[in-house]
Amino acid sequence: MADVVARTSRKVFIPLAVGGGIRSIADARRILMSGADKVSVNTAAVRRPELITELSQEFGTQAVVLAIDARRQGPGQWHVYTRGGRDDEGMDAVAWAARGEALGAGEILLTSMDTDGVQDGFDCPLTRAVSRATHIPIIASGGAGTPEHFIRVLTDGCADAALAASIFHYGTYTVNQLKEELDKRGIPVRLTA
C-alpha cells in the first residue's frame, strides 16, 4: 500500500487520506511518510480504541480520521459495522463518533451502509445526529446520485464535506460539473480552471 500511496501522492495535489489495515503507529507512519496527509481507521479502532489516541498524539488530530460504517437499527438508532460493513458491533454509532472525537480523532468519515451504492441520497438523519454529537468535521458517504443529494447533506444533513464514487466512476458527472452545480447553489467549493 505504501508504494501505491507514494505513486498517488506524486500525481494528485489534494489532501490524501488512506485507510485499510492501519493497526499501529508504525503502520500509520509508513503511510504518512509515503505521502498521505491523513490516516483513516475503522475496525482497528473499534477493537482497540486507544489506537485513536496513540495516533493523534504521535501525528496530531488533523492526521487522524475515524471511519464509521453505520446501519440503521430503528428510528434514530444506528449501529457501528466493521470489516467492510459485514460485522455488527452492537455499538451506537452516534455515541462512538463522540467517543472517537474525545479520543483524538480530527475528522469522521461517516458511511451509511443503508444508502451506500444506492444513489438515492445520503442518510441526512444519521449525518445530522453525528454532527450534533461532535465538534469535528463530518464527511458524509453513501448515497450520492445527483448534485441535489450533495446540497441536501451539506445543508440539511449538517455535513462538512461529502464523498462520492459511483457518479464519477460511471461518468454520470465530472468533479467539475458537480462543483459548478454546488457553486450555483451557494455551497462553497474550490473551482478549478
N, C-alpha and C positions, 0 to 999 in steps of 0.2 A: 504493500500500500504506500510506503514512503516514496518509492520510485514514481508511482502514479501521481502523488501529491506534488513531488518536485517538478515533474514534467508539466503538470497542470498550472502550477503557480508561475511558471515561466511564460505561459500563454495568456493568462487572464489577469486583469488588473482590477479585481473586485475582492472584497473580503471573502476568504475561503474558509469555510468550516468543514471539518472532516470528522466523521463518526464511524463506528463499527469496530468492535474489537479492542477498544481502549479500556484497559483494566488497571492501569498503573501510571505513576508519574513518568516512568521510563517510556511507556507506550506513547503517552501524550508528547513527551519531549521529542521523540523520533518524528512524530507527525508535524509538530510545530517547527522543528529545525529543517524539515523538508520543504517548508514554505506555507503551511497552513497558518491562518491567523487565529483560529479557534478550534477547539476540540468539542465534540458532542458525545455525551454519554447517556445511556438509557439503561439497559439490562444490568450492566456492571454497577451502576449507581443504585439501582433497586436492591441488588444483592448486598452491596456494601456502601451505604450512604456516605460514610466518611470519605469516600473517594472524591466527592464533590469538594469537600473542604480541603483535602490534600492538593487537588489540582488548582483550586483558586488561591491557596497560599503560595504555591510554587510559581504559578504563571499569571495570577491576577484574575479577578472575576470576569473581566472583559474577554478572557480567553476560554471561558467555560460555559458551554450550552447544555442545559438539561433537556434532553429529548423525552417527551412523554407521548406514548401512544395510548389513547383513551377510547373506551367504548361505553356507550350509554347503557345504564343498568335500570333506569327508571327516570321519572320526571326529576330533573335537576341533579341526577346522580350519574357519575362516570367512574369506571374502574381503570386502573393502570394495567396495560398489557405489555409484555416483554417478548423477546425472541421474535422480533418482526411481527408482532401482533398476534402471536399464537397462544401465549400463556396469560390467563387472567390471574393477576397477583392479588386480587381481592382488596386492593388499596384504593382509597378515594383519590381520584386524580387531582381534584382541586386542592385537597389537603397536602398531597405530595408536591404539588407546584409550590405552595407556600413554604413547605419544609425545605425544598430544594433551594429556594431563594435564601432562607436562613442559613443553610449550609455553605452558601457561597456561589451558587450559580449566578451568572450575569445576564443570561437570557434563557427563555424557554421556547423550544421548538415543539409546538403542540399539534399533534396529528390526530384527527378524528378518524378512527377506524371505521366508523359508520358511513362516513362520506368519502373516504379515500378512494380515488379512481372512478367515482360515480359521475363527476362533473355536473352535479345538480346544486352546487353551492356549498360553502364552508359551514361548519357547525357553529353558528353565531352564539347560541346559548352556552355552549361549552367554552368558547373563547372568551366570552364576556365574563363568565364565572371565574375563570383562571385570572383574567386581567384584574378583576376586582379584588382577588385574594392576594395579589402580588404587587410589587412596585418596580419590576424589571420588564424589559421589552418582551412581548409575546409575538412569536411568529406563527401565524395560523397556517395549517397544512391540511390538505384533504378536501377535495370537492370543487376545485376551480374549474369552471367551464366557460365563463363569459366575463367580460370586464365588470358587469354589474355585480357578479359574485365578489370580486375584489372590493368594489366600492362598499358593498354591504358589510363585509367583515372588517374593513378598515374604519368604518363609522359605527354601525350598529353593534358589531362584534367586538369593538374596542381593541382590535389587534394593532400592533405597531408595524407589522410587516406581514406579507402573505407569500406563500410558496406555491409554485405550480410546476408541473412536469408535463403531463399529457398534452395540454393545449399547445405547448411548444414543440414537443416531440412529434406530434402528428400534424404540425403545421397549421393548426386552427388559427393561431395568432403568432405574430413575432413578438419579441420582447418590446421592440419599439412601438408596434401597434398598440399593445396593451398600455404602455406608458403614456402614449398620446391620448388614449381614451381616459385614463386616470387624471391626466393633467387637465383635460377639458372639464372634468367634474370637480376640480379644485383639490384633488389629492396630491400632496407634494411628491414629486418624483424627480429623479435626475435624468433629464433628457439628453440623448446623445446626438451628435451632429449627423 
